[in-house]
Amino acid sequence: MFAGICEILQNPITNDSINIEKNIRNKENMVHNFKLPIQYLDKSQLYSLSDTVSNDLELISVENEKQKSMYHYLFKPTHEFAEKLIPEWKKYYTTNIDYLNDTKSVIENMDTLHSKTDAYTLECSKIKEIWMETKCNTEFLPKYNYIEWDMIKHFNQSPKLLQLLSYVQLSSPLISFILPFMLLFFPFIILKFQGIPITFHGYVEVLKSIAKHHFIGKALSTGMGQMSFDKIIYLVVMGGFYILQIYQNITMCSKMYHNMKSINEHLCLLRNYIKHSIHKMENFVSINKEYTCYSAFCKDISQHANTLQHFYTLIENIEPFGMTFKKVNEMGYLLKCYYELYSNQDYEEALLFSFGFEGYMNNLSGVAENLRDNVVSYARFDVSGNCKLEKQYYPPLMNENPVKNDCSFDKNMIISSPNAGGKTTMIKTTTINIIFTQQLGCGFYQSCVINPYTHIHSYLNIPDTSGRDSLFQAESRRCKEIIDIIQESKPDSRHFCIFDELYSGTNPKEATKSAYAFLLYLAKYSHVNFMLTTHYVEICKKFKKSNCIENYKMNVEILENGALKYTYKLKRGVSKIQGAIKILEQMNYPTEIINSVKNYSQNKM
């Protein structure tokens, strides 16, 4: 009976449930409310990185899940919030040199920030558990016995009412047990109020007399041997309902105990996290507020820190859970705070921002660590010159003593080499480092001077078919898209393009002609830099005397036994080494096939 008192105030009301259902996917992404500092820049200096480029370079998504993404090597994320934030980085890059220089200073200040921030172990899994329970649980209100009626659900913010309902729930087993006895003596109280002269002893005697003529009284006094079967069934059923009611109320008390313990633990854990987060936010603003390009970001941080401070004040004095009278008397307040966490939109936005901020701090810490270890270096910006990278290398090789190469765009570059010579890795390395440089001012090189690009284009992984398109049609469409963007862009724009084996979807003769014509067209644009990898020596020969295109090769040495030694060093010139046969031999192709390839020119059909 009393187990239903709280349920009387509960009804499957729609608004909260619908809102949770509608927003549950967004809320599961715990960093979606955080904007990276680069996103506060003026739109005229902010450029979107296409999904094509991001996927081609494996910036975040890789086919082999065991292979880390490129950003992982730069950021070295150590917790889930840092991992979740990585996809946000691939969205934008900038030409704002002041911002990039400020970013370098912010990264330099990370050591100072860490020294001013108290040690704290961020338990992302537990924070996520709290978030999922309060924000993504469609049964939150009924589970914790909150009022669901829209018209009176504001009472969920009343600690006194919640405390009263908690007392009722806690006492419900006892009330269920004594209620039948209370009902027996309730008439005595009424008689007394009416002034009828009757003693308690006399009232009990009257009850005994009445009971002697009732089958329940007879059963209690003489046993059930003389009772009819239907009355026995009735008595058993009534007794069963009585026991069941007591059991349900005991179960509800047990559930309430576990809920209150969980709420207390969640609020204590969240309190410690918020305290740490506020401290880190305040330190970040204090250290970096002087940087003009970070002023809007710092202002946003301060606003969210103030909101978190307000919630922290509510839960600051909550003590660890224990079965004490003090804790029992706190239940209403705990429920009120937990409901605030569930329902308050300002607290939600501030917490989401803090999750992203923690991820951002961890990302920058990884960059700072790479800088200390000389894994990455800062770039210098020069709007009057071309891009030049010295001793750059591919991020996944950072711990493997990588071969480092220089790359300068005084002229556009065509790179030739046999298969597996490293030419595709070379153009990917250059593009990745340009993107990192135009996001954070540093990259995987010893030094870099760059005139920032407004557009970055990629022609690497062309799908075999797109609807009814052949591979060549898909390749042609990608190239046409790049041409269209270049033609439609502003005169002061700068484009960087990479191409891997242009027009490989058609026969070599037409592929060579098409690639030559395409590159000749691109080369006339002084604000476009490009890199091309190719096996087609004829393309390289066509541009030997070009004033705007230079031939390079990935140097490969031929050993005395005829084996190829890949040095992965970039040198000027055209590679004339054919490595396909060696690869077939390494893959243990049948000797008959290998000999047929070698003797192809002598074979007659």
TAGILIN-V759169 format. One record per residue. N is the residue number from 1. SS is DSSP state (alpha for helix, beta for strand, coil for the rest). PSI is psi in whole degrees, 0 to 359 (NA if undefined). NEAR is the number of other C-alpha atoms within 8 Angstrom. Layout:
BEGIN
n->N ss->SS psi->PSI near->NEAR
n->N ss->SS psi->PSI near->NEAR
END
This chain:
BEGIN
n->1 ss->coil psi->306 near->6
n->2 ss->alpha psi->344 near->10
n->3 ss->alpha psi->337 near->11
n->4 ss->alpha psi->359 near->7
n->5 ss->alpha psi->313 near->8
n->6 ss->alpha psi->328 near->10
n->7 ss->alpha psi->338 near->9
n->8 ss->alpha psi->328 near->7
n->9 ss->coil psi->359 near->9
n->10 ss->coil psi->139 near->12
n->11 ss->coil psi->145 near->8
n->12 ss->coil psi->68 near->6
n->13 ss->coil psi->153 near->9
n->14 ss->alpha psi->319 near->6
n->15 ss->alpha psi->306 near->7
n->16 ss->alpha psi->316 near->7
n->17 ss->alpha psi->316 near->9
n->18 ss->alpha psi->318 near->8
n->19 ss->alpha psi->320 near->8
n->20 ss->alpha psi->315 near->12
n->21 ss->alpha psi->320 near->8
n->22 ss->alpha psi->323 near->7
n->23 ss->alpha psi->4 near->8
n->24 ss->alpha psi->324 near->10
n->25 ss->alpha psi->318 near->7
n->26 ss->alpha psi->320 near->8
n->27 ss->alpha psi->336 near->10
n->28 ss->alpha psi->334 near->8
n->29 ss->coil psi->97 near->8
n->30 ss->coil psi->359 near->12
n->31 ss->coil psi->10 near->12
n->32 ss->coil psi->343 near->11
n->33 ss->coil psi->358 near->9
n->34 ss->coil psi->132 near->11
n->35 ss->coil psi->129 near->8
n->36 ss->coil psi->152 near->9
n->37 ss->alpha psi->326 near->8
n->38 ss->alpha psi->334 near->11
n->39 ss->alpha psi->352 near->8
n->40 ss->alpha psi->355 near->9
n->41 ss->coil psi->162 near->9
n->42 ss->coil psi->139 near->6
n->43 ss->alpha psi->334 near->6
n->44 ss->alpha psi->344 near->5
n->45 ss->alpha psi->10 near->9
n->46 ss->beta psi->130 near->14
n->47 ss->beta psi->138 near->11
n->48 ss->beta psi->138 near->7
n->49 ss->coil psi->123 near->11
n->50 ss->coil psi->154 near->7
n->51 ss->alpha psi->329 near->6
n->52 ss->alpha psi->311 near->7
n->53 ss->alpha psi->315 near->11
n->54 ss->alpha psi->316 near->12
n->55 ss->alpha psi->320 near->11
n->56 ss->alpha psi->323 near->11
n->57 ss->coil psi->357 near->9
n->58 ss->coil psi->43 near->10
n->59 ss->coil psi->320 near->13
n->60 ss->coil psi->323 near->12
n->61 ss->coil psi->134 near->7
n->62 ss->coil psi->149 near->11
n->63 ss->coil psi->318 near->4
n->64 ss->coil psi->112 near->5
n->65 ss->coil psi->338 near->6
n->66 ss->coil psi->340 near->4
n->67 ss->coil psi->126 near->6
n->68 ss->coil psi->155 near->9
n->69 ss->coil psi->166 near->11
n->70 ss->alpha psi->322 near->13
n->71 ss->alpha psi->332 near->10
n->72 ss->alpha psi->325 near->9
n->73 ss->alpha psi->329 near->11
n->74 ss->alpha psi->316 near->10
n->75 ss->alpha psi->335 near->12
n->76 ss->coil psi->56 near->10
n->77 ss->coil psi->141 near->11
n->78 ss->coil psi->358 near->7
n->79 ss->coil psi->172 near->9
n->80 ss->alpha psi->323 near->10
n->81 ss->alpha psi->322 near->13
n->82 ss->alpha psi->321 near->15
n->83 ss->alpha psi->315 near->10
n->84 ss->alpha psi->333 near->11
n->85 ss->alpha psi->339 near->12
n->86 ss->alpha psi->317 near->10
n->87 ss->alpha psi->336 near->8
n->88 ss->alpha psi->331 near->7
n->89 ss->alpha psi->328 near->8
n->90 ss->coil psi->0 near->11
n->91 ss->coil psi->324 near->9
n->92 ss->beta psi->154 near->12
n->93 ss->beta psi->170 near->13
n->94 ss->beta psi->160 near->12
n->95 ss->coil psi->5 near->10
n->96 ss->coil psi->102 near->8
n->97 ss->alpha psi->323 near->7
n->98 ss->alpha psi->318 near->7
n->99 ss->alpha psi->316 near->10
n->100 ss->alpha psi->322 near->12
n->101 ss->alpha psi->322 near->9
n->102 ss->alpha psi->322 near->12
n->103 ss->alpha psi->320 near->10
n->104 ss->alpha psi->320 near->12
n->105 ss->alpha psi->320 near->8
n->106 ss->alpha psi->317 near->9
n->107 ss->alpha psi->319 near->11
n->108 ss->alpha psi->329 near->8
n->109 ss->coil psi->359 near->10
n->110 ss->alpha psi->323 near->11
n->111 ss->alpha psi->319 near->7
n->112 ss->alpha psi->318 near->7
n->113 ss->alpha psi->315 near->12
n->114 ss->alpha psi->323 near->8
n->115 ss->alpha psi->334 near->7
n->116 ss->alpha psi->350 near->7
n->117 ss->coil psi->131 near->10
n->118 ss->coil psi->148 near->7
n->119 ss->coil psi->136 near->4
n->120 ss->coil psi->134 near->5
n->121 ss->coil psi->112 near->4
n->122 ss->coil psi->116 near->5
n->123 ss->coil psi->83 near->6
n->124 ss->alpha psi->322 near->9
n->125 ss->alpha psi->322 near->7
n->126 ss->alpha psi->321 near->7
n->127 ss->alpha psi->319 near->10
n->128 ss->alpha psi->321 near->8
n->129 ss->alpha psi->316 near->8
n->130 ss->alpha psi->316 near->9
n->131 ss->alpha psi->315 near->9
n->132 ss->alpha psi->324 near->10
n->133 ss->alpha psi->320 near->9
n->134 ss->alpha psi->336 near->10
n->135 ss->alpha psi->336 near->10
n->136 ss->coil psi->8 near->11
n->137 ss->coil psi->107 near->9
n->138 ss->coil psi->346 near->8
n->139 ss->coil psi->22 near->6
n->140 ss->alpha psi->310 near->9
n->141 ss->alpha psi->308 near->10
n->142 ss->alpha psi->327 near->10
n->143 ss->alpha psi->319 near->7
n->144 ss->coil psi->15 near->8
n->145 ss->coil psi->40 near->9
n->146 ss->coil psi->159 near->10
n->147 ss->coil psi->133 near->13
n->148 ss->coil psi->346 near->13
n->149 ss->coil psi->128 near->11
n->150 ss->coil psi->321 near->8
n->151 ss->coil psi->339 near->5
n->152 ss->coil psi->10 near->8
n->153 ss->alpha psi->349 near->10
n->154 ss->alpha psi->343 near->8
n->155 ss->alpha psi->345 near->9
n->156 ss->alpha psi->347 near->13
n->157 ss->alpha psi->9 near->9
n->158 ss->coil psi->105 near->10
n->159 ss->alpha psi->330 near->12
n->160 ss->alpha psi->314 near->8
n->161 ss->alpha psi->317 near->10
n->162 ss->alpha psi->325 near->15
n->163 ss->alpha psi->318 near->13
n->164 ss->alpha psi->314 near->9
n->165 ss->alpha psi->326 near->9
n->166 ss->alpha psi->318 near->10
n->167 ss->alpha psi->317 near->8
n->168 ss->alpha psi->316 near->9
n->169 ss->alpha psi->318 near->12
n->170 ss->alpha psi->324 near->8
n->171 ss->alpha psi->357 near->8
n->172 ss->alpha psi->322 near->13
n->173 ss->alpha psi->318 near->12
n->174 ss->alpha psi->317 near->8
n->175 ss->alpha psi->318 near->9
n->176 ss->alpha psi->324 near->14
n->177 ss->alpha psi->317 near->8
n->178 ss->alpha psi->353 near->8
n->179 ss->alpha psi->315 near->8
n->180 ss->alpha psi->322 near->8
n->181 ss->alpha psi->324 near->7
n->182 ss->alpha psi->321 near->8
n->183 ss->alpha psi->328 near->8
n->184 ss->alpha psi->323 near->7
n->185 ss->alpha psi->0 near->8
n->186 ss->alpha psi->320 near->8
n->187 ss->alpha psi->326 near->8
n->188 ss->alpha psi->319 near->9
n->189 ss->alpha psi->319 near->8
n->190 ss->alpha psi->317 near->8
n->191 ss->alpha psi->320 near->10
n->192 ss->alpha psi->317 near->10
n->193 ss->alpha psi->328 near->7
n->194 ss->coil psi->356 near->6
n->195 ss->coil psi->14 near->6
n->196 ss->coil psi->126 near->7
n->197 ss->coil psi->106 near->5
n->198 ss->coil psi->137 near->8
n->199 ss->coil psi->161 near->6
n->200 ss->alpha psi->320 near->7
n->201 ss->alpha psi->318 near->6
n->202 ss->alpha psi->322 near->8
n->203 ss->alpha psi->321 near->10
n->204 ss->alpha psi->321 near->8
n->205 ss->alpha psi->321 near->8
n->206 ss->alpha psi->318 near->8
n->207 ss->alpha psi->319 near->8
n->208 ss->alpha psi->320 near->8
n->209 ss->alpha psi->318 near->8
n->210 ss->alpha psi->322 near->8
n->211 ss->alpha psi->330 near->11
n->212 ss->alpha psi->335 near->9
n->213 ss->coil psi->4 near->8
n->214 ss->coil psi->143 near->8
n->215 ss->alpha psi->332 near->10
n->216 ss->alpha psi->317 near->8
n->217 ss->alpha psi->319 near->10
n->218 ss->alpha psi->320 near->13
n->219 ss->alpha psi->321 near->10
n->220 ss->alpha psi->328 near->8
n->221 ss->alpha psi->322 near->6
n->222 ss->alpha psi->356 near->7
n->223 ss->coil psi->175 near->8
n->224 ss->coil psi->9 near->9
n->225 ss->coil psi->328 near->5
n->226 ss->coil psi->4 near->5
n->227 ss->coil psi->151 near->9
n->228 ss->coil psi->160 near->6
n->229 ss->alpha psi->318 near->6
n->230 ss->alpha psi->326 near->6
n->231 ss->alpha psi->327 near->9
n->232 ss->alpha psi->314 near->10
n->233 ss->alpha psi->315 near->8
n->234 ss->alpha psi->316 near->8
n->235 ss->alpha psi->318 near->9
n->236 ss->alpha psi->317 near->8
n->237 ss->alpha psi->314 near->8
n->238 ss->alpha psi->318 near->8
n->239 ss->alpha psi->322 near->8
n->240 ss->alpha psi->316 near->8
n->241 ss->alpha psi->322 near->8
n->242 ss->alpha psi->312 near->9
n->243 ss->alpha psi->320 near->8
n->244 ss->alpha psi->320 near->8
n->245 ss->alpha psi->317 near->10
n->246 ss->alpha psi->317 near->12
n->247 ss->alpha psi->316 near->9
n->248 ss->alpha psi->320 near->9
n->249 ss->alpha psi->324 near->14
n->250 ss->alpha psi->318 near->10
n->251 ss->alpha psi->319 near->8
n->252 ss->alpha psi->321 near->10
n->253 ss->alpha psi->318 near->12
n->254 ss->alpha psi->316 near->8
n->255 ss->alpha psi->318 near->8
n->256 ss->alpha psi->320 near->9
n->257 ss->alpha psi->312 near->8
n->258 ss->alpha psi->322 near->8
n->259 ss->alpha psi->314 near->9
n->260 ss->alpha psi->323 near->11
n->261 ss->alpha psi->316 near->9
n->262 ss->alpha psi->316 near->8
n->263 ss->alpha psi->315 near->11
n->264 ss->alpha psi->314 near->12
n->265 ss->alpha psi->319 near->10
n->266 ss->alpha psi->315 near->9
n->267 ss->alpha psi->322 near->11
n->268 ss->alpha psi->316 near->12
n->269 ss->alpha psi->318 near->9
n->270 ss->alpha psi->324 near->9
n->271 ss->alpha psi->315 near->11
n->272 ss->alpha psi->320 near->8
n->273 ss->alpha psi->314 near->9
n->274 ss->alpha psi->320 near->11
n->275 ss->alpha psi->314 near->10
n->276 ss->alpha psi->317 near->11
n->277 ss->alpha psi->317 near->11
n->278 ss->alpha psi->316 near->11
n->279 ss->alpha psi->316 near->9
n->280 ss->alpha psi->319 near->10
n->281 ss->alpha psi->314 near->11
n->282 ss->alpha psi->320 near->10
n->283 ss->alpha psi->319 near->11
n->284 ss->alpha psi->313 near->11
n->285 ss->alpha psi->317 near->11
n->286 ss->alpha psi->322 near->7
n->287 ss->alpha psi->325 near->9
n->288 ss->alpha psi->6 near->11
n->289 ss->coil psi->341 near->11
n->290 ss->coil psi->344 near->7
n->291 ss->coil psi->118 near->8
n->292 ss->alpha psi->316 near->7
n->293 ss->alpha psi->351 near->9
n->294 ss->alpha psi->5 near->13
n->295 ss->alpha psi->316 near->10
n->296 ss->alpha psi->321 near->8
n->297 ss->alpha psi->315 near->9
n->298 ss->alpha psi->323 near->12
n->299 ss->alpha psi->317 near->8
n->300 ss->alpha psi->319 near->8
n->301 ss->alpha psi->313 near->10
n->302 ss->alpha psi->320 near->11
n->303 ss->alpha psi->315 near->8
n->304 ss->alpha psi->325 near->12
n->305 ss->alpha psi->321 near->13
n->306 ss->alpha psi->320 near->8
n->307 ss->alpha psi->317 near->11
n->308 ss->alpha psi->323 near->13
n->309 ss->alpha psi->322 near->11
n->310 ss->alpha psi->316 near->8
n->311 ss->alpha psi->323 near->9
n->312 ss->alpha psi->323 near->11
n->313 ss->alpha psi->324 near->7
n->314 ss->alpha psi->322 near->8
n->315 ss->alpha psi->6 near->11
n->316 ss->coil psi->321 near->7
n->317 ss->coil psi->11 near->5
n->318 ss->coil psi->129 near->8
n->319 ss->coil psi->162 near->5
n->320 ss->coil psi->154 near->7
n->321 ss->coil psi->141 near->8
n->322 ss->coil psi->156 near->5
n->323 ss->coil psi->78 near->6
n->324 ss->coil psi->160 near->6
n->325 ss->alpha psi->325 near->6
n->326 ss->alpha psi->317 near->6
n->327 ss->alpha psi->324 near->10
n->328 ss->alpha psi->320 near->8
n->329 ss->coil psi->352 near->8
n->330 ss->coil psi->353 near->9
n->331 ss->alpha psi->317 near->12
n->332 ss->alpha psi->319 near->15
n->333 ss->alpha psi->320 near->11
n->334 ss->alpha psi->316 near->12
n->335 ss->alpha psi->322 near->13
n->336 ss->alpha psi->314 near->13
n->337 ss->alpha psi->320 near->11
n->338 ss->alpha psi->322 near->10
n->339 ss->alpha psi->323 near->10
n->340 ss->alpha psi->317 near->9
n->341 ss->alpha psi->321 near->10
n->342 ss->alpha psi->319 near->9
n->343 ss->alpha psi->337 near->6
n->344 ss->coil psi->115 near->8
n->345 ss->alpha psi->324 near->6
n->346 ss->alpha psi->317 near->7
n->347 ss->alpha psi->321 near->11
n->348 ss->alpha psi->311 near->10
n->349 ss->alpha psi->321 near->10
n->350 ss->alpha psi->320 near->12
n->351 ss->alpha psi->317 near->9
n->352 ss->alpha psi->318 near->13
n->353 ss->alpha psi->319 near->13
n->354 ss->alpha psi->324 near->11
n->355 ss->alpha psi->314 near->12
n->356 ss->alpha psi->322 near->17
n->357 ss->alpha psi->319 near->9
n->358 ss->alpha psi->318 near->11
n->359 ss->alpha psi->318 near->15
n->360 ss->alpha psi->316 near->11
n->361 ss->alpha psi->319 near->8
n->362 ss->alpha psi->321 near->13
n->363 ss->alpha psi->313 near->12
n->364 ss->alpha psi->326 near->11
n->365 ss->alpha psi->322 near->11
n->366 ss->alpha psi->319 near->12
n->367 ss->alpha psi->315 near->13
n->368 ss->alpha psi->322 near->11
n->369 ss->alpha psi->318 near->8
n->370 ss->alpha psi->324 near->11
n->371 ss->alpha psi->317 near->10
n->372 ss->alpha psi->325 near->7
n->373 ss->coil psi->5 near->7
n->374 ss->coil psi->28 near->7
n->375 ss->coil psi->321 near->10
n->376 ss->coil psi->164 near->13
n->377 ss->beta psi->161 near->12
n->378 ss->beta psi->153 near->11
n->379 ss->coil psi->165 near->12
n->380 ss->beta psi->145 near->9
n->381 ss->beta psi->134 near->9
n->382 ss->coil psi->108 near->9
n->383 ss->coil psi->355 near->8
n->384 ss->coil psi->352 near->5
n->385 ss->coil psi->190 near->7
n->386 ss->coil psi->172 near->12
n->387 ss->coil psi->137 near->11
n->388 ss->beta psi->122 near->11
n->389 ss->beta psi->132 near->14
n->390 ss->beta psi->134 near->11
n->391 ss->beta psi->53 near->10
n->392 ss->beta psi->159 near->14
n->393 ss->coil psi->167 near->14
n->394 ss->coil psi->125 near->12
n->395 ss->alpha psi->317 near->10
n->396 ss->alpha psi->345 near->8
n->397 ss->alpha psi->12 near->9
n->398 ss->coil psi->331 near->11
n->399 ss->coil psi->17 near->6
n->400 ss->coil psi->30 near->5
n->401 ss->coil psi->62 near->6
n->402 ss->coil psi->154 near->9
n->403 ss->coil psi->132 near->8
n->404 ss->coil psi->143 near->8
n->405 ss->beta psi->153 near->10
n->406 ss->beta psi->154 near->10
n->407 ss->beta psi->121 near->8
n->408 ss->beta psi->142 near->9
n->409 ss->coil psi->39 near->10
n->410 ss->coil psi->329 near->7
n->411 ss->coil psi->157 near->10
n->412 ss->beta psi->160 near->12
n->413 ss->beta psi->132 near->12
n->414 ss->beta psi->126 near->13
n->415 ss->beta psi->125 near->14
n->416 ss->beta psi->154 near->17
n->417 ss->coil psi->163 near->17
n->418 ss->coil psi->171 near->11
n->419 ss->coil psi->144 near->9
n->420 ss->coil psi->18 near->5
n->421 ss->coil psi->344 near->12
n->422 ss->coil psi->9 near->10
n->423 ss->alpha psi->320 near->13
n->424 ss->alpha psi->320 near->8
n->425 ss->alpha psi->325 near->8
n->426 ss->alpha psi->315 near->10
n->427 ss->alpha psi->328 near->12
n->428 ss->alpha psi->318 near->11
n->429 ss->alpha psi->314 near->12
n->430 ss->alpha psi->315 near->11
n->431 ss->alpha psi->317 near->9
n->432 ss->alpha psi->316 near->11
n->433 ss->alpha psi->325 near->12
n->434 ss->alpha psi->317 near->9
n->435 ss->alpha psi->311 near->9
n->436 ss->alpha psi->319 near->11
n->437 ss->alpha psi->323 near->12
n->438 ss->alpha psi->9 near->12
n->439 ss->alpha psi->321 near->11
n->440 ss->alpha psi->356 near->9
n->441 ss->coil psi->15 near->14
n->442 ss->beta psi->167 near->12
n->443 ss->beta psi->183 near->12
n->444 ss->coil psi->76 near->12
n->445 ss->coil psi->170 near->14
n->446 ss->coil psi->323 near->10
n->447 ss->beta psi->158 near->12
n->448 ss->beta psi->134 near->12
n->449 ss->beta psi->126 near->12
n->450 ss->beta psi->137 near->13
n->451 ss->coil psi->107 near->11
n->452 ss->coil psi->145 near->10
n->453 ss->coil psi->146 near->10
n->454 ss->coil psi->335 near->10
n->455 ss->beta psi->138 near->9
n->456 ss->beta psi->124 near->10
n->457 ss->beta psi->148 near->10
n->458 ss->beta psi->137 near->10
n->459 ss->beta psi->81 near->12
n->460 ss->coil psi->296 near->8
n->461 ss->coil psi->87 near->5
n->462 ss->coil psi->129 near->8
n->463 ss->coil psi->147 near->7
n->464 ss->coil psi->320 near->7
n->465 ss->coil psi->152 near->9
n->466 ss->beta psi->97 near->8
n->467 ss->coil psi->244 near->4
n->468 ss->coil psi->3 near->5
n->469 ss->beta psi->143 near->9
n->470 ss->coil psi->173 near->10
n->471 ss->alpha psi->317 near->11
n->472 ss->alpha psi->321 near->11
n->473 ss->alpha psi->320 near->8
n->474 ss->alpha psi->319 near->14
n->475 ss->alpha psi->315 near->12
n->476 ss->alpha psi->321 near->9
n->477 ss->alpha psi->318 near->8
n->478 ss->alpha psi->316 near->9
n->479 ss->alpha psi->321 near->9
n->480 ss->alpha psi->323 near->8
n->481 ss->alpha psi->319 near->8
n->482 ss->alpha psi->316 near->9
n->483 ss->alpha psi->316 near->9
n->484 ss->alpha psi->317 near->8
n->485 ss->alpha psi->319 near->8
n->486 ss->alpha psi->317 near->8
n->487 ss->alpha psi->325 near->6
n->488 ss->alpha psi->350 near->6
n->489 ss->coil psi->165 near->7
n->490 ss->coil psi->157 near->5
n->491 ss->coil psi->330 near->4
n->492 ss->coil psi->10 near->5
n->493 ss->coil psi->159 near->10
n->494 ss->coil psi->134 near->10
n->495 ss->beta psi->140 near->13
n->496 ss->beta psi->127 near->11
n->497 ss->beta psi->142 near->12
n->498 ss->beta psi->139 near->14
n->499 ss->beta psi->132 near->12
n->500 ss->beta psi->106 near->10
n->501 ss->coil psi->74 near->9
n->502 ss->coil psi->134 near->10
n->503 ss->coil psi->41 near->12
n->504 ss->coil psi->354 near->9
n->505 ss->coil psi->1 near->9
n->506 ss->coil psi->184 near->8
n->507 ss->coil psi->152 near->7
n->508 ss->alpha psi->323 near->8
n->509 ss->alpha psi->310 near->6
n->510 ss->alpha psi->329 near->8
n->511 ss->alpha psi->318 near->13
n->512 ss->alpha psi->314 near->12
n->513 ss->alpha psi->315 near->9
n->514 ss->alpha psi->317 near->9
n->515 ss->alpha psi->318 near->11
n->516 ss->alpha psi->313 near->10
n->517 ss->alpha psi->320 near->8
n->518 ss->alpha psi->314 near->8
n->519 ss->alpha psi->323 near->8
n->520 ss->alpha psi->321 near->8
n->521 ss->alpha psi->314 near->8
n->522 ss->alpha psi->324 near->9
n->523 ss->alpha psi->341 near->11
n->524 ss->coil psi->346 near->6
n->525 ss->coil psi->112 near->7
n->526 ss->coil psi->340 near->6
n->527 ss->coil psi->14 near->8
n->528 ss->beta psi->127 near->11
n->529 ss->beta psi->140 near->11
n->530 ss->beta psi->158 near->10
n->531 ss->beta psi->136 near->12
n->532 ss->beta psi->135 near->13
n->533 ss->beta psi->144 near->13
n->534 ss->beta psi->154 near->12
n->535 ss->coil psi->347 near->8
n->536 ss->coil psi->104 near->9
n->537 ss->alpha psi->330 near->11
n->538 ss->alpha psi->325 near->7
n->539 ss->alpha psi->315 near->11
n->540 ss->alpha psi->317 near->12
n->541 ss->alpha psi->324 near->7
n->542 ss->alpha psi->333 near->8
n->543 ss->coil psi->19 near->10
n->544 ss->coil psi->324 near->9
n->545 ss->coil psi->17 near->5
n->546 ss->coil psi->145 near->7
n->547 ss->coil psi->349 near->6
n->548 ss->coil psi->2 near->8
n->549 ss->beta psi->134 near->12
n->550 ss->beta psi->139 near->13
n->551 ss->beta psi->134 near->14
n->552 ss->beta psi->163 near->14
n->553 ss->beta psi->150 near->14
n->554 ss->beta psi->113 near->16
n->555 ss->beta psi->129 near->13
n->556 ss->beta psi->130 near->12
n->557 ss->beta psi->143 near->8
n->558 ss->beta psi->119 near->8
n->559 ss->coil psi->170 near->8
n->560 ss->coil psi->327 near->5
n->561 ss->coil psi->6 near->4
n->562 ss->coil psi->354 near->6
n->563 ss->coil psi->156 near->8
n->564 ss->beta psi->135 near->10
n->565 ss->beta psi->113 near->8
n->566 ss->beta psi->118 near->8
n->567 ss->beta psi->339 near->10
n->568 ss->beta psi->22 near->10
n->569 ss->beta psi->136 near->9
n->570 ss->beta psi->126 near->10
n->571 ss->beta psi->160 near->8
n->572 ss->beta psi->149 near->8
n->573 ss->coil psi->183 near->7
n->574 ss->coil psi->130 near->12
n->575 ss->coil psi->129 near->12
n->576 ss->coil psi->7 near->6
n->577 ss->coil psi->133 near->7
n->578 ss->coil psi->115 near->7
n->579 ss->coil psi->1 near->9
n->580 ss->alpha psi->319 near->8
n->581 ss->alpha psi->319 near->10
n->582 ss->alpha psi->322 near->9
n->583 ss->alpha psi->320 near->9
n->584 ss->alpha psi->321 near->10
n->585 ss->alpha psi->318 near->9
n->586 ss->alpha psi->333 near->7
n->587 ss->coil psi->10 near->6
n->588 ss->coil psi->43 near->6
n->589 ss->coil psi->152 near->9
n->590 ss->coil psi->143 near->6
n->591 ss->alpha psi->326 near->6
n->592 ss->alpha psi->319 near->6
n->593 ss->alpha psi->316 near->8
n->594 ss->alpha psi->315 near->12
n->595 ss->alpha psi->323 near->8
n->596 ss->alpha psi->322 near->9
n->597 ss->alpha psi->314 near->8
n->598 ss->alpha psi->325 near->8
n->599 ss->coil psi->22 near->8
n->600 ss->coil psi->316 near->7
n->601 ss->coil psi->339 near->5
n->602 ss->coil psi->343 near->5
n->603 ss->coil psi->143 near->7
n->604 ss->coil psi->137 near->3
n->605 ss->coil psi->NA near->2
END
